[in-house]
């Protein structure tokens, strides 16, 4: 058990060579390198996935902000139109 811990505790190649004889050393270093590659690939995948989610979240936020601003402008235009209509009607009634 201690040997396994020493192998996977990121020893240098010299330390591995001292722990393991011949073919066992080669197999252990191959396995360790394979595990490192998988770990690095997973980290890169996770980074890409996080970046994609960040972009998606940013787009959703921007869309919601755009909708809010559009609604505000639409309401302002509607209020202006209503005021103008009421003013026109009040002038017609006054002239009437």
Residue pairs with C-beta under 8 A, 6 or more apart in sequence:
3 19
6 15
6 19
7 16
7 19
7 20
7 28
7 32
8 32
8 35
11 19
13 29
16 25
16 28
16 29
16 32
17 25
19 25
20 28
